[in-house]
């Protein structure tokens, strides 16, 4: 893995913004935006389910060589491209990743059970194209394979976990149903445990892993919006396992910012790309 990118860094938090509704890839003008007050709790849970499908597929394929079973992906699921079982040289890391895989599958099942007939099917997911673009943006080299070894696999997981935590933190500002909010808070806590494990594991791997993780962080920060709200695992010459505000509060991302990262675009009006070649399923699907 190559050294970190030196991208521009910005300082501040971004509040909730209007969320663009469906538009084609390529910068076509968007139709009327979906305003924050028009977003339902179910919309947010369907958005989260899209993310959980991707996380569960990633960790299951890396730990078992197989993805989510047919009973848990809906009646017309999209295809999943890429992924294979990882050879873990450190038994403890293999056990960590197995537990994460079980957690993410449980999240998929929770959302599907809670949403019932309103649950969206698994969207098409492309790990090959997504990670190829991530590796290019972060300067990790053309041969980077997140399933190639345990360090790469944890690094790929960090890409998802950091984003998941900030997405759930953002959802807390708009969820109305207290039961939904309580569930989201509990899932946020689990994702934060995952994130802490991934970041601390990478930090213990040494300087090469630090640089790669910081490069992924910088690449995310470049596309998610105008604010600097991403942090690598090393800052000012010391460990930075907990990315947070100066008040030690986890920062938030809007669905729009999350979509920029998983679609791997810095443009508005994009409704597919990156890890989701056909876009997410549901109302919240456009940057």
C-alpha positions in Angstrom: 0.0 0.0 0.0 1.2 3.4 -0.9 1.4 6.6 1.2 -1.4 8.9 2.1 -2.8 11.6 -0.1 -2.3 15.2 1.0 -5.7 16.6 0.3 -7.1 19.9 1.5 -8.7 19.7 5.0 -11.6 21.8 6.2 -13.0 22.5 9.7 -16.7 22.5 10.8 -19.9 20.5 11.0 -22.6 20.6 8.4 -26.3 20.7 9.5 -29.1 18.8 7.8 -29.6 19.9 4.2 -32.3 19.2 1.6 -32.0 15.8 0.0 -32.1 15.5 -3.8 -34.7 13.0 -5.2 -34.0 10.8 -8.1 -31.9 12.0 -11.1 -29.8 10.1 -13.6 -26.0 9.7 -13.3 -24.1 12.5 -14.9 -25.2 15.8 -13.4 -28.7 16.1 -15.0 -30.7 18.8 -13.3 -32.6 17.4 -10.3 -36.4 17.6 -9.9 -37.9 19.1 -6.8 -35.8 18.2 -3.7 -37.2 16.1 -0.9 -37.2 18.4 2.1 -36.0 17.2 5.5 -39.5 17.6 7.0 -40.9 15.3 4.3 -38.6 12.4 5.2 -40.4 9.6 7.1 -38.8 7.3 9.7 -39.4 4.5 7.2 -37.5 6.3 4.5 -34.5 6.5 6.9 -34.8 2.9 7.9 -34.9 1.8 4.2 -31.8 4.0 3.6 -30.1 2.3 6.5 -31.1 -1.2 5.1 -29.3 -0.4 1.9 -26.1 0.3 3.8 -26.6 -2.8 6.0 -27.0 -5.0 3.0 -23.6 -3.8 1.7 -21.9 -4.2 5.1 -23.3 -7.7 5.6 -22.3 -8.8 2.2 -18.8 -7.5 2.7 -18.2 -9.2 6.0 -20.0 -12.4 5.2 -18.0 -12.9 2.0 -14.8 -12.1 3.7 -15.3 -14.5 6.6 -17.3 -17.3 5.0 -16.9 -16.9 1.3 -20.7 -16.7 0.9 -23.1 -13.7 1.0 -26.5 -13.2 2.5 -28.9 -16.1 2.1 -31.9 -15.7 -0.3 -34.4 -15.5 2.5 -32.9 -12.2 3.7 -32.5 -10.2 0.4 -36.1 -9.7 -0.9 -38.0 -11.1 -3.9 -36.0 -9.3 -6.6 -32.5 -8.6 -5.2 -29.7 -7.1 -7.2 -26.5 -9.0 -8.0 -23.4 -8.7 -5.9 -20.0 -8.6 -7.7 -16.8 -9.4 -5.9 -15.8 -10.7 -2.6 -14.1 -13.9 -1.4 -13.0 -15.5 1.8 -10.0 -13.9 3.5 -7.1 -15.9 4.9 -6.7 -14.4 8.4 -3.1 -14.8 9.7 -4.2 -13.4 13.1 -6.9 -15.6 14.7 -8.2 -12.8 16.9 -8.8 -10.6 13.9 -10.6 -13.4 12.1 -12.9 -13.8 15.2 -13.5 -10.0 15.3 -14.6 -10.0 11.7 -16.8 -13.1 12.2 -18.6 -11.3 15.0 -19.0 -8.2 12.8 -20.5 -10.3 10.0 -23.0 -11.8 12.4 -23.9 -8.3 13.7 -24.4 -6.9 10.2 -26.6 -9.8 9.1 -28.7 -9.3 12.3 -29.1 -5.6 11.4 -30.4 -6.6 7.9 -32.9 -9.0 9.5 -34.0 -6.4 12.0 -34.7 -3.8 9.4 -36.5 -6.3 7.2 -38.6 -7.4 10.1 -39.4 -3.9 11.3 -40.3 -2.6 7.9 -42.2 -5.7 6.9 -43.7 -5.4 3.4 -42.1 -1.9 3.1 -38.6 -3.3 3.2 -36.5 -2.7 0.1 -34.8 -5.5 -1.7 -31.0 -5.8 -1.7 -29.7 -3.4 -4.4 -27.0 -4.4 -6.8 -23.6 -4.1 -5.1 -20.2 -4.0 -6.9 -17.2 -4.4 -4.6 -14.8 -4.8 -7.5 -15.7 -1.4 -9.1 -16.2 0.3 -5.7 -12.9 -0.6 -4.2 -11.0 -0.1 -7.5 -12.2 3.6 -7.4 -11.4 3.9 -3.7 -7.9 2.6 -4.2 -7.3 5.0 -7.1 -8.7 8.0 -5.1 -6.6 7.1 -2.0 -3.4 6.2 -3.9 -3.4 2.6 -2.7 -2.2 1.3 -6.1 -4.0 -0.6 -8.9 -3.6 -4.0 -7.3 -5.3 -3.2 -4.0 -7.6 -6.1 -3.1 -9.7 -5.7 0.1 -10.1 -9.4 0.3 -6.4 -10.1 -0.3 -5.3 -10.2 3.3 -6.5 -9.3 6.8 -5.0 -5.8 6.8 -6.7 -4.9 3.6 -10.0 -6.4 4.8 -10.0 -4.4 7.9 -9.1 -1.3 5.9 -12.1 -1.9 3.6 -14.3 -2.4 6.6 -13.1 0.9 8.1 -14.4 2.6 5.0 -17.9 1.4 5.8 -17.8 1.6 9.6 -16.8 5.2 9.9 -19.5 6.2 7.4 -22.1 4.1 9.1 -21.5 5.7 12.5 -21.8 9.2 11.1 -24.9 8.3 9.1 -26.7 6.9 12.2 -25.6 10.0 14.2 -27.2 12.2 11.5 -30.4 10.1 11.5 -30.9 10.9 15.2 -31.7 14.5 14.3 -34.7 13.6 12.1 -36.2 10.3 13.5 -39.6 11.0 15.1 -40.7 7.6 16.4 -39.1 7.0 19.8 -38.9 3.3 19.2 -37.2 3.8 15.9 -34.8 6.3 17.5 -34.0 3.9 20.3 -33.2 1.1 17.8 -31.1 3.4 15.7 -29.1 4.5 18.8 -28.5 0.9 19.7 -27.3 0.1 16.2 -25.1 3.2 16.2 -23.4 1.9 19.3 -22.7 -1.4 17.7 -21.3 0.3 14.6 -19.1 2.4 16.8 -17.8 -0.7 18.5 -17.0 -2.0 15.0 -15.3 1.2 14.0 -13.2 1.4 17.2 -12.1 -2.2 16.6 -11.2 -1.6 13.0 -9.3 1.6 13.6 -7.4 0.3 16.6 -6.5 -2.9 14.8 -5.1 -0.9 11.9 -3.2 1.4 14.2 -1.4 -1.6 15.7 -0.4 -2.7 12.2 2.1 0.1 12.0 3.0 3.0 9.8 2.1 1.5 6.4 -1.5 0.8 7.7 -1.7 4.3 9.3 -0.9 5.9 5.9 -3.4 3.8 4.1 -6.1 4.5 6.6 -5.4 8.2 6.5 -5.5 8.1 2.7 -8.9 6.5 2.7 -10.1 9.2 5.2 -8.8 12.0 3.0 -10.4 10.5 -0.1 -13.8 10.3 1.7 -13.4 13.9 2.9 -12.7 15.1 -0.6 -16.0 13.9 -2.0 -18.5 14.0 0.9 -19.0 17.8 0.9 -17.4 21.1 1.6 -16.7 20.5 5.3 -13.8 18.7 6.9 -15.5 16.0 9.0 -13.3 13.0 8.4 -10.3 12.0 10.4 -7.6 9.4 9.9 -6.3 7.0 12.6 -3.2 9.1 13.3 -3.1 12.9 13.8 -0.4 15.1 15.1 1.9 12.2 15.5 -0.3 10.1 17.8 -3.2 7.7 17.7 -6.7 9.1 16.6 -8.9 6.1 17.2 -12.1 8.2 18.0 -12.9 10.7 15.2 -15.0 13.4 16.9 -15.6 17.1 17.3 -13.4 19.1 19.8 -16.2 18.3 22.4 -15.6 14.5 21.8 -18.9 14.1 20.1 -19.2 11.9 17.0 -19.9 14.0 14.0 -22.8 13.5 11.6 -23.4 13.0 7.9 -26.6 13.5 6.0 -27.9 10.9 3.6 -26.7 13.1 0.8 -23.1 13.1 2.1 -23.2 9.3 2.7 -24.4 8.8 -0.9 -21.5 10.8 -2.2 -19.1 8.4 -0.5 -20.8 5.1 -1.5 -21.4 6.4 -5.1 -17.9 7.8 -5.1 -18.8 11.1 -6.6 -18.5 14.8 -5.6 -21.4 15.9 -7.8 -25.0 16.7 -7.1 -27.8 14.9 -8.8 -26.1 11.5 -8.9 -28.4 8.5 -8.2 -26.0 5.5 -8.8 -22.4 4.5 -9.1 -19.5 3.2 -7.0 -20.6 0.4 -4.8 -24.2 0.7 -6.0 -24.1 0.5 -9.8 -27.9 0.8 -10.1 -28.3 3.1 -7.1 -29.9 2.5 -3.7 -33.6 1.4 -3.3 -36.0 3.7 -1.7 -36.7 7.5 -1.5 -33.3 8.6 -0.4 -31.1 7.7 -3.3 -29.7 10.9 -4.9 -26.8 13.1 -4.0 
